[in-house]
Amino acid sequence: MSCILSNIGNNLRAFRKRLGISQEHLAELAELHRTYIGAVERGEKNISAKNIEKIASVLGVEPYLLLKKKNQSSTHENDEKK
Amino acid sequence: MSCILSNIGNNLRAFRKRLGISQEHLAELAELHRTYIGAVERGEKNISAKNIEKIASVLGVEPYLLLKKKNQSSTHENDEKK
């Protein structure tokens, strides 16, 4: 399995949960299908750059943050809403 | 035109030139077509995550660095070979 796809999936799930929204709600906001969001979160979809941009926009993060490995993305944890 | 595609194109070109290799050579190493690399550099291709990973691997950079805006990517300039 591709490393980049699992990184994207893990980051997407983490950012979505931070916002407290469901896959369904995220899918609606990003104008994508719920099952597509689920598949991306599981690292099963070879997501395109434009969809990365769409999802990042809804999540309110820079697109590159969806690609970072966990230990590379710790610098933006300060933004986290508790 | 999508912001993410032009960021990827600009970063790809910059990293490729840093390595001093042609589009043709990069395409060979990444097992992609030369015209595809050219189109990505011009921000014309909605590149997939797996191809971002392939190209980043050949360029010797983390995939997320291909997505960063220019002013966000200054921290890795120290790695640049002069």
N, CA and C atoms of all chains as a GROMACS GRO file, in nm:
protein
  492
    1MET      N    1   0.084  -0.120   0.000
    1MET     CA    2   0.000   0.000   0.000
    1MET      C    3   0.088   0.125   0.000
    2SER      N    4   0.042   0.222  -0.073
    2SER     CA    5   0.122   0.343  -0.089
    2SER      C    6   0.128   0.421   0.042
    3CYS      N    7   0.248   0.462   0.076
    3CYS     CA    8   0.272   0.540   0.198
    3CYS      C    9   0.196   0.672   0.194
    4ILE      N   10   0.198   0.737   0.078
    4ILE     CA   11   0.135   0.870   0.068
    4ILE      C   12  -0.016   0.859   0.090
    5LEU      N   13  -0.077   0.750   0.042
    5LEU     CA   14  -0.222   0.737   0.057
    5LEU      C   15  -0.262   0.714   0.202
    6SER      N   16  -0.180   0.638   0.275
    6SER     CA   17  -0.214   0.617   0.416
    6SER      C   18  -0.188   0.744   0.497
    7ASN      N   19  -0.084   0.819   0.461
    7ASN     CA   20  -0.063   0.948   0.530
    7ASN      C   21  -0.182   1.041   0.508
    8ILE      N   22  -0.226   1.051   0.384
    8ILE     CA   23  -0.339   1.138   0.352
    8ILE      C   24  -0.462   1.093   0.430
    9GLY      N   25  -0.487   0.962   0.430
    9GLY     CA   26  -0.603   0.909   0.500
    9GLY      C   27  -0.600   0.939   0.649
   10ASN      N   28  -0.484   0.915   0.710
   10ASN     CA   29  -0.473   0.940   0.854
   10ASN      C   30  -0.489   1.088   0.888
   11ASN      N   31  -0.427   1.172   0.806
   11ASN     CA   32  -0.437   1.317   0.831
   11ASN      C   33  -0.580   1.367   0.811
   12LEU      N   34  -0.642   1.319   0.703
   12LEU     CA   35  -0.779   1.360   0.675
   12LEU      C   36  -0.870   1.324   0.793
   13ARG      N   37  -0.858   1.200   0.841
   13ARG     CA   38  -0.942   1.158   0.953
   13ARG      C   39  -0.916   1.245   1.077
   14ALA      N   40  -0.787   1.272   1.105
   14ALA     CA   41  -0.752   1.351   1.223
   14ALA      C   42  -0.809   1.493   1.213
   15PHE      N   43  -0.794   1.555   1.096
   15PHE     CA   44  -0.846   1.692   1.081
   15PHE      C   45  -0.998   1.694   1.087
   16ARG      N   46  -1.061   1.592   1.027
   16ARG     CA   47  -1.208   1.586   1.030
   16ARG      C   48  -1.257   1.571   1.173
   17LYS      N   49  -1.194   1.484   1.249
   17LYS     CA   50  -1.238   1.462   1.387
   17LYS      C   51  -1.212   1.586   1.473
   18ARG      N   52  -1.105   1.656   1.441
   18ARG     CA   53  -1.077   1.781   1.512
   18ARG      C   54  -1.193   1.880   1.493
   19LEU      N   55  -1.247   1.882   1.371
   19LEU     CA   56  -1.360   1.971   1.342
   19LEU      C   57  -1.491   1.916   1.399
   20GLY      N   58  -1.490   1.788   1.434
   20GLY     CA   59  -1.609   1.726   1.490
   20GLY      C   60  -1.719   1.705   1.387
   21ILE      N   61  -1.680   1.681   1.262
   21ILE     CA   62  -1.781   1.656   1.159
   21ILE      C   63  -1.772   1.513   1.107
   22SER      N   64  -1.885   1.464   1.059
   22SER     CA   65  -1.891   1.328   1.007
   22SER      C   66  -1.836   1.323   0.864
   23GLN      N   67  -1.808   1.201   0.816
   23GLN     CA   68  -1.768   1.182   0.676
   23GLN      C   69  -1.876   1.237   0.583
   24GLU      N   70  -2.001   1.214   0.618
   24GLU     CA   71  -2.114   1.261   0.537
   24GLU      C   72  -2.112   1.413   0.523
   25HIS      N   73  -2.093   1.480   0.636
   25HIS     CA   74  -2.095   1.626   0.638
   25HIS      C   75  -1.975   1.681   0.558
   26LEU      N   76  -1.858   1.624   0.580
   26LEU     CA   77  -1.740   1.666   0.505
   26LEU      C   78  -1.763   1.647   0.355
   27ALA      N   79  -1.819   1.531   0.320
   27ALA     CA   80  -1.845   1.501   0.179
   27ALA      C   81  -1.937   1.605   0.117
   28GLU      N   82  -2.043   1.640   0.190
   28GLU     CA   83  -2.136   1.742   0.141
   28GLU      C   84  -2.066   1.875   0.117
   29LEU      N   85  -1.989   1.918   0.217
   29LEU     CA   86  -1.921   2.048   0.210
   29LEU      C   87  -1.820   2.050   0.095
   30ALA      N   88  -1.755   1.936   0.071
   30ALA     CA   89  -1.652   1.930  -0.033
   30ALA      C   90  -1.711   1.891  -0.168
   31GLU      N   91  -1.842   1.868  -0.171
   31GLU     CA   92  -1.909   1.824  -0.293
   31GLU      C   93  -1.846   1.696  -0.350
   32LEU      N   94  -1.823   1.602  -0.258
   32LEU     CA   95  -1.772   1.470  -0.296
   32LEU      C   96  -1.867   1.367  -0.234
   33HIS      N   97  -1.848   1.241  -0.271
   33HIS     CA   98  -1.938   1.138  -0.219
   33HIS      C   99  -1.887   1.085  -0.085
   34ARG      N  100  -1.981   1.050   0.003
   34ARG     CA  101  -1.944   0.999   0.136
   34ARG      C  102  -1.855   0.876   0.126
   35THR      N  103  -1.887   0.786   0.034
   35THR     CA  104  -1.807   0.664   0.024
   35THR      C  105  -1.666   0.694  -0.028
   36TYR      N  106  -1.655   0.802  -0.105
   36TYR     CA  107  -1.523   0.844  -0.154
   36TYR      C  108  -1.438   0.892  -0.036
   37ILE      N  109  -1.498   0.975   0.052
   37ILE     CA  110  -1.425   1.024   0.171
   37ILE      C  111  -1.380   0.906   0.257
   38GLY      N  112  -1.471   0.808   0.276
   38GLY     CA  113  -1.437   0.688   0.354
   38GLY      C  114  -1.318   0.614   0.294
   39ALA      N  115  -1.320   0.600   0.163
   39ALA     CA  116  -1.211   0.528   0.095
   39ALA      C  117  -1.079   0.604   0.104
   40VAL      N  118  -1.086   0.737   0.094
   40VAL     CA  119  -0.964   0.817   0.109
   40VAL      C  120  -0.909   0.801   0.250
   41GLU      N  121  -0.996   0.804   0.349
   41GLU     CA  122  -0.950   0.789   0.488
   41GLU      C  123  -0.884   0.654   0.513
   42ARG      N  124  -0.930   0.552   0.440
   42ARG     CA  125  -0.869   0.418   0.455
   42ARG      C  126  -0.747   0.401   0.366
   43GLY      N  127  -0.708   0.505   0.294
   43GLY     CA  128  -0.590   0.497   0.207
   43GLY      C  129  -0.612   0.413   0.083
   44GLU      N  130  -0.739   0.403   0.043
   44GLU     CA  131  -0.772   0.315  -0.070
   44GLU      C  132  -0.788   0.390  -0.202
   45LYS      N  133  -0.786   0.523  -0.196
   45LYS     CA  134  -0.812   0.601  -0.318
   45LYS      C  135  -0.688   0.679  -0.358
   46ASN      N  136  -0.653   0.670  -0.485
   46ASN     CA  137  -0.542   0.750  -0.538
   46ASN      C  138  -0.596   0.890  -0.569
   47ILE      N  139  -0.615   0.966  -0.464
   47ILE     CA  140  -0.681   1.097  -0.471
   47ILE      C  141  -0.601   1.194  -0.559
   48SER      N  142  -0.672   1.279  -0.630
   48SER     CA  143  -0.607   1.377  -0.718
   48SER      C  144  -0.574   1.505  -0.640
   49ALA      N  145  -0.484   1.584  -0.696
   49ALA     CA  146  -0.444   1.710  -0.634
   49ALA      C  147  -0.564   1.803  -0.612
   50LYS      N  148  -0.653   1.811  -0.710
   50LYS     CA  149  -0.767   1.902  -0.695
   50LYS      C  150  -0.860   1.859  -0.582
   51ASN      N  151  -0.876   1.729  -0.564
   51ASN     CA  152  -0.960   1.684  -0.453
   51ASN      C  153  -0.890   1.705  -0.318
   52ILE      N  154  -0.758   1.692  -0.317
   52ILE     CA  155  -0.682   1.725  -0.194
   52ILE      C  156  -0.709   1.872  -0.159
   53GLU      N  157  -0.706   1.958  -0.261
   53GLU     CA  158  -0.728   2.101  -0.240
   53GLU      C  159  -0.871   2.129  -0.189
   54LYS      N  160  -0.968   2.062  -0.249
   54LYS     CA  161  -1.109   2.079  -0.208
   54LYS      C  162  -1.128   2.043  -0.062
   55ILE      N  163  -1.077   1.924  -0.026
   55ILE     CA  164  -1.095   1.873   0.110
   55ILE      C  165  -1.021   1.961   0.211
   56ALA      N  166  -0.899   2.000   0.176
   56ALA     CA  167  -0.820   2.086   0.266
   56ALA      C  168  -0.893   2.218   0.290
   57SER      N  169  -0.954   2.269   0.184
   57SER     CA  170  -1.027   2.396   0.196
   57SER      C  171  -1.141   2.383   0.296
   58VAL      N  172  -1.216   2.274   0.287
   58VAL     CA  173  -1.326   2.251   0.382
   58VAL      C  174  -1.272   2.233   0.524
   59LEU      N  175  -1.157   2.166   0.536
   59LEU     CA  176  -1.099   2.141   0.668
   59LEU      C  177  -1.030   2.264   0.724
   60GLY      N  178  -1.007   2.363   0.638
   60GLY     CA  179  -0.941   2.486   0.683
   60GLY      C  180  -0.793   2.472   0.706
   61VAL      N  181  -0.730   2.381   0.630
   61VAL     CA  182  -0.585   2.362   0.643
   61VAL      C  183  -0.518   2.377   0.507
   62GLU      N  184  -0.388   2.402   0.508
   62GLU     CA  185  -0.314   2.405   0.382
   62GLU      C  186  -0.307   2.264   0.325
   63PRO      N  187  -0.323   2.250   0.194
   63PRO     CA  188  -0.324   2.117   0.134
   63PRO      C  189  -0.201   2.031   0.169
   64TYR      N  190  -0.084   2.092   0.179
   64TYR     CA  191   0.036   2.010   0.204
   64TYR      C  192   0.029   1.939   0.339
   65LEU      N  193  -0.051   1.994   0.434
   65LEU     CA  194  -0.062   1.930   0.566
   65LEU      C  195  -0.129   1.794   0.558
   66LEU      N  196  -0.207   1.770   0.453
   66LEU     CA  197  -0.269   1.638   0.437
   66LEU      C  198  -0.166   1.532   0.397
   67LEU      N  199  -0.051   1.573   0.345
   67LEU     CA  200   0.050   1.477   0.299
   67LEU      C  201   0.158   1.448   0.402
   68LYS      N  202   0.166   1.532   0.504
   68LYS     CA  203   0.276   1.517   0.599
   68LYS      C  204   0.261   1.392   0.684
   69LYS      N  205   0.376   1.332   0.716
   69LYS     CA  206   0.376   1.222   0.812
   69LYS      C  207   0.346   1.279   0.949
   70LYS      N  208   0.297   1.193   1.037
   70LYS     CA  209   0.252   1.239   1.168
   70LYS      C  210   0.358   1.323   1.240
   71ASN      N  211   0.481   1.273   1.242
   71ASN     CA  212   0.585   1.344   1.317
   71ASN      C  213   0.630   1.472   1.247
   72GLN      N  214   0.591   1.486   1.119
   72GLN     CA  215   0.626   1.610   1.048
   72GLN      C  216   0.520   1.717   1.067
   73SER      N  217   0.404   1.679   1.120
   73SER     CA  218   0.294   1.775   1.123
   73SER      C  219   0.266   1.828   1.264
   74SER      N  220   0.362   1.807   1.354
   74SER     CA  221   0.336   1.845   1.493
   74SER      C  222   0.336   1.997   1.512
   75THR      N  223   0.394   2.070   1.418
   75THR     CA  224   0.407   2.216   1.436
   75THR      C  225   0.274   2.288   1.430
   76HIS      N  226   0.171   2.224   1.373
   76HIS     CA  227   0.043   2.295   1.365
   76HIS      C  228  -0.055   2.248   1.472
   77GLU      N  229  -0.006   2.166   1.565
   77GLU     CA  230  -0.094   2.116   1.671
   77GLU      C  231  -0.143   2.230   1.761
   78ASN      N  232  -0.068   2.339   1.763
   78ASN     CA  233  -0.107   2.452   1.848
   78ASN      C  234  -0.241   2.512   1.807
   79ASP      N  235  -0.274   2.492   1.679
   79ASP     CA  236  -0.398   2.546   1.628
   79ASP      C  237  -0.519   2.464   1.672
   80GLU      N  238  -0.489   2.350   1.730
   80GLU     CA  239  -0.596   2.257   1.762
   80GLU      C  240  -0.692   2.315   1.864
   81LYS      N  241  -0.820   2.302   1.833
   81LYS     CA  242  -0.922   2.345   1.929
   81LYS      C  243  -0.948   2.234   2.029
   82LYS      N  244  -0.935   2.264   2.157
   82LYS     CA  245  -0.954   2.161   2.260
   82LYS      C  246  -1.101   2.156   2.302
   83MET      N  247  -0.751   2.870  -1.281
   83MET     CA  248  -0.654   2.759  -1.267
   83MET      C  249  -0.634   2.727  -1.119
   84SER      N  250  -0.622   2.600  -1.092
   84SER     CA  251  -0.612   2.557  -0.954
   84SER      C  252  -0.480   2.601  -0.893
   85CYS      N  253  -0.489   2.655  -0.772
   85CYS     CA  254  -0.370   2.701  -0.700
   85CYS      C  255  -0.276   2.585  -0.669
   86ILE      N  256  -0.333   2.473  -0.630
   86ILE     CA  257  -0.249   2.358  -0.592
   86ILE      C  258  -0.169   2.307  -0.712
   87LEU      N  259  -0.230   2.311  -0.830
   87LEU     CA  260  -0.160   2.259  -0.949
   87LEU      C  261  -0.043   2.350  -0.988
   88SER      N  262  -0.062   2.480  -0.973
   88SER     CA  263   0.050   2.569  -1.007
   88SER      C  264   0.160   2.561  -0.902
   89ASN      N  265   0.122   2.542  -0.774
   89ASN     CA  266   0.225   2.521  -0.671
   89ASN      C  267   0.307   2.397  -0.701
   90ILE      N  268   0.238   2.288  -0.732
   90ILE     CA  269   0.307   2.162  -0.761
   90ILE      C  270   0.400   2.181  -0.882
   91GLY      N  271   0.349   2.247  -0.985
   91GLY     CA  272   0.429   2.268  -1.106
   91GLY      C  273   0.554   2.350  -1.078
   92ASN      N  274   0.537   2.458  -1.004
   92ASN     CA  275   0.652   2.545  -0.973
   92ASN      C  276   0.755   2.472  -0.887
   93ASN      N  277   0.705   2.398  -0.787
   93ASN     CA  278   0.797   2.325  -0.700
   93ASN      C  279   0.870   2.215  -0.776
   94LEU      N  280   0.796   2.144  -0.858
   94LEU     CA  281   0.857   2.035  -0.936
   94LEU      C  282   0.969   2.090  -1.023
   95ARG      N  283   0.941   2.200  -1.092
   95ARG     CA  284   1.043   2.258  -1.180
   95ARG      C  285   1.166   2.301  -1.098
   96ALA      N  286   1.140   2.363  -0.983
   96ALA     CA  287   1.252   2.412  -0.900
   96ALA      C  288   1.338   2.295  -0.849
   97PHE      N  289   1.273   2.189  -0.801
   97PHE     CA  290   1.350   2.074  -0.750
   97PHE      C  291   1.424   2.004  -0.864
   98ARG      N  292   1.360   1.996  -0.980
   98ARG     CA  293   1.424   1.931  -1.095
   98ARG      C  294   1.547   2.009  -1.138
   99LYS      N  295   1.534   2.141  -1.143
   99LYS     CA  296   1.648   2.224  -1.185
   99LYS      C  297   1.760   2.219  -1.082
  100ARG      N  298   1.722   2.208  -0.955
  100ARG     CA  299   1.822   2.194  -0.849
  100ARG      C  300   1.906   2.069  -0.872
  101LEU      N  301   1.840   1.963  -0.917
  101LEU     CA  302   1.912   1.838  -0.945
  101LEU      C  303   1.988   1.844  -1.078
  102GLY      N  304   1.952   1.942  -1.159
  102GLY     CA  305   2.020   1.958  -1.288
  102GLY      C  306   1.982   1.851  -1.389
  103ILE      N  307   1.859   1.801  -1.379
  103ILE     CA  308   1.816   1.701  -1.477
  103ILE      C  309   1.703   1.756  -1.566
  104SER      N  310   1.694   1.699  -1.684
  104SER     CA  311   1.592   1.741  -1.781
  104SER      C  312   1.457   1.678  -1.747
  105GLN      N  313   1.352   1.731  -1.810
  105GLN     CA  314   1.219   1.669  -1.796
  105GLN      C  315   1.223   1.525  -1.845
  106GLU      N  316   1.296   1.502  -1.954
  106GLU     CA  317   1.306   1.367  -2.011
  106GLU      C  318   1.368   1.270  -1.910
  107HIS      N  319   1.477   1.315  -1.848
  107HIS     CA  320   1.548   1.229  -1.753
  107HIS      C  321   1.461   1.200  -1.630
  108LEU      N  322   1.397   1.305  -1.580
  108LEU     CA  323   1.307   1.287  -1.465
  108LEU      C  324   1.195   1.189  -1.501
  109ALA      N  325   1.140   1.206  -1.620
  109ALA     CA  326   1.030   1.119  -1.665
  109ALA      C  327   1.076   0.973  -1.669
  110GLU      N  328   1.195   0.950  -1.722
  110GLU     CA  329   1.250   0.813  -1.728
  110GLU      C  330   1.264   0.754  -1.588
  111LEU      N  331   1.324   0.832  -1.499
  111LEU     CA  332   1.349   0.783  -1.363
  111LEU      C  333   1.218   0.754  -1.289
  112ALA      N  334   1.116   0.836  -1.316
  112ALA     CA  335   0.988   0.820  -1.247
  112ALA      C  336   0.893   0.726  -1.323
  113GLU      N  337   0.940   0.676  -1.437
  113GLU     CA  338   0.857   0.589  -1.521
  113GLU      C  339   0.725   0.657  -1.561
  114LEU      N  340   0.740   0.784  -1.600
  114LEU     CA  341   0.626   0.861  -1.650
  114LEU      C  342   0.666   0.916  -1.787
  115HIS      N  343   0.569   0.974  -1.858
  115HIS     CA  344   0.600   1.026  -1.991
  115HIS      C  345   0.653   1.169  -1.982
  116ARG      N  346   0.745   1.203  -2.070
  116ARG     CA  347   0.805   1.336  -2.070
  116ARG      C  348   0.700   1.446  -2.085
  117THR      N  349   0.602   1.422  -2.173
  117THR     CA  350   0.499   1.525  -2.193
  117THR      C  351   0.412   1.541  -2.068
  118TYR      N  352   0.400   1.433  -1.992
  118TYR     CA  353   0.323   1.439  -1.866
  118TYR      C  354   0.396   1.529  -1.767
  119ILE      N  355   0.528   1.510  -1.754
  119ILE     CA  356   0.608   1.593  -1.662
  119ILE      C  357   0.596   1.740  -1.703
  120GLY      N  358   0.604   1.766  -1.833
  120GLY     CA  359   0.592   1.903  -1.883
  120GLY      C  360   0.458   1.964  -1.845
  121ALA      N  361   0.352   1.888  -1.862
  121ALA     CA  362   0.217   1.936  -1.830
  121ALA      C  363   0.201   1.961  -1.680
  122VAL      N  364   0.260   1.874  -1.598
  122VAL     CA  365   0.254   1.894  -1.453
  122VAL      C  366   0.328   2.023  -1.416
  123GLU      N  367   0.444   2.043  -1.476
  123GLU     CA  368   0.522   2.166  -1.446
  123GLU      C  369   0.444   2.292  -1.485
  124ARG      N  370   0.362   2.283  -1.588
  124ARG     CA  371   0.282   2.399  -1.629
  124ARG      C  372   0.150   2.409  -1.551
  125GLY      N  373   0.129   2.318  -1.456
  125GLY     CA  374   0.007   2.322  -1.376
  125GLY      C  375  -0.116   2.279  -1.453
  126GLU      N  376  -0.096   2.200  -1.557
  126GLU     CA  377  -0.207   2.161  -1.645
  126GLU      C  378  -0.264   2.023  -1.613
  127LYS      N  379  -0.196   1.949  -1.525
  127LYS     CA  380  -0.240   1.812  -1.497
  127LYS      C  381  -0.289   1.799  -1.355
  128ASN      N  382  -0.403   1.738  -1.338
  128ASN     CA  383  -0.456   1.709  -1.205
  128ASN      C  384  -0.389   1.581  -1.155
  129ILE      N  385  -0.264   1.597  -1.116
  129ILE     CA  386  -0.177   1.484  -1.080
  129ILE      C  387  -0.233   1.408  -0.960
  130SER      N  388  -0.214   1.277  -0.959
  130SER     CA  389  -0.262   1.193  -0.849
  130SER      C  390  -0.158   1.184  -0.739
  131ALA      N  391  -0.205   1.145  -0.620
  131ALA     CA  392  -0.116   1.132  -0.504
  131ALA      C  393  -0.002   1.034  -0.533
  132LYS      N  394  -0.031   0.922  -0.599
  132LYS     CA  395   0.075   0.823  -0.625
  132LYS      C  396   0.183   0.879  -0.718
  133ASN      N  397   0.142   0.960  -0.815
  133ASN     CA  398   0.242   1.019  -0.904
  133ASN      C  399   0.321   1.129  -0.833
  134ILE      N  400   0.256   1.200  -0.741
  134ILE     CA  401   0.330   1.296  -0.657
  134ILE      C  402   0.438   1.220  -0.579
  135GLU      N  403   0.401   1.105  -0.525
  135GLU     CA  404   0.495   1.024  -0.446
  135GLU      C  405   0.610   0.973  -0.534
  136LYS      N  406   0.578   0.926  -0.653
  136LYS     CA  407   0.680   0.876  -0.747
  136LYS      C  408   0.782   0.984  -0.780
  137ILE      N  409   0.730   1.102  -0.817
  137ILE     CA  410   0.816   1.212  -0.859
  137ILE      C  411   0.899   1.262  -0.742
  138ALA      N  412   0.836   1.274  -0.624
  138ALA     CA  413   0.909   1.321  -0.506
  138ALA      C  414   1.023   1.225  -0.472
  139SER      N  415   0.997   1.096  -0.489
  139SER     CA  416   1.098   0.996  -0.461
  139SER      C  417   1.220   1.014  -0.551
  140VAL      N  418   1.197   1.036  -0.680
  140VAL     CA  419   1.306   1.059  -0.774
  140VAL      C  420   1.380   1.189  -0.739
  141LEU      N  421   1.305   1.291  -0.697
  141LEU     CA  422   1.365   1.420  -0.664
  141LEU      C  423   1.434   1.418  -0.528
  142GLY      N  424   1.408   1.314  -0.449
  142GLY     CA  425   1.471   1.302  -0.318
  142GLY      C  426   1.414   1.399  -0.215
  143VAL      N  427   1.284   1.430  -0.229
  143VAL     CA  428   1.219   1.520  -0.132
  143VAL      C  429   1.093   1.453  -0.077
  144GLU      N  430   1.047   1.500   0.036
  144GLU     CA  431   0.920   1.451   0.090
  144GLU      C  432   0.806   1.500   0.000
  145PRO      N  433   0.708   1.415  -0.028
  145PRO     CA  434   0.599   1.452  -0.117
  145PRO      C  435   0.531   1.584  -0.080
  146TYR      N  436   0.514   1.611   0.048
  146TYR     CA  437   0.440   1.732   0.086
  146TYR      C  438   0.511   1.860   0.040
  147LEU      N  439   0.643   1.851   0.020
  147LEU     CA  440   0.718   1.970  -0.024
  147LEU      C  441   0.678   2.013  -0.165
  148LEU      N  442   0.623   1.921  -0.244
  148LEU     CA  443   0.577   1.959  -0.378
  148LEU      C  444   0.450   2.044  -0.372
  149LEU      N  445   0.379   2.041  -0.259
  149LEU     CA  446   0.253   2.114  -0.248
  149LEU      C  447   0.267   2.251  -0.183
  150LYS      N  448   0.380   2.272  -0.117
  150LYS     CA  449   0.394   2.395  -0.040
  150LYS      C  450   0.404   2.517  -0.130
  151LYS      N  451   0.347   2.628  -0.080
  151LYS     CA  452   0.367   2.754  -0.150
  151LYS      C  453   0.511   2.797  -0.130
  152LYS      N  454   0.558   2.881  -0.219
  152LYS     CA  455   0.699   2.920  -0.218
  152LYS      C  456   0.742   2.970  -0.080
  153ASN      N  457   0.665   3.060  -0.021
  153ASN     CA  458   0.707   3.117   0.108
  153ASN      C  459   0.695   3.019   0.223
  154GLN      N  460   0.625   2.907   0.199
  154GLN     CA  461   0.614   2.805   0.304
  154GLN      C  462   0.729   2.706   0.297
  155SER      N  463   0.804   2.708   0.186
  155SER     CA  464   0.903   2.602   0.166
  155SER      C  465   1.045   2.650   0.186
  156SER      N  466   1.060   2.768   0.249
  156SER     CA  467   1.194   2.825   0.262
  156SER      C  468   1.280   2.748   0.360
  157THR      N  469   1.217   2.668   0.449
  157THR     CA  470   1.295   2.600   0.552
  157THR      C  471   1.385   2.490   0.499
  158HIS      N  472   1.358   2.443   0.378
  158HIS     CA  473   1.444   2.336   0.326
  158HIS      C  474   1.545   2.388   0.225
  159GLU      N  475   1.552   2.521   0.213
  159GLU     CA  476   1.648   2.579   0.118
  159GLU      C  477   1.792   2.548   0.158
  160ASN      N  478   1.811   2.520   0.288
  160ASN     CA  479   1.946   2.491   0.335
  160ASN      C  480   2.003   2.365   0.272
  161ASP      N  481   1.914   2.277   0.228
  161ASP     CA  482   1.959   2.151   0.168
  161ASP      C  483   2.006   2.172   0.025
  162GLU      N  484   1.983   2.291  -0.026
  162GLU     CA  485   2.011   2.316  -0.167
  162GLU      C  486   2.161   2.305  -0.196
  163LYS      N  487   2.191   2.234  -0.302
  163LYS     CA  488   2.330   2.225  -0.347
  163LYS      C  489   2.359   2.346  -0.434
  164LYS      N  490   2.464   2.419  -0.398
  164LYS     CA  491   2.497   2.540  -0.475
  164LYS      C  492   2.594   2.504  -0.588
   0.00000   0.00000   0.00000
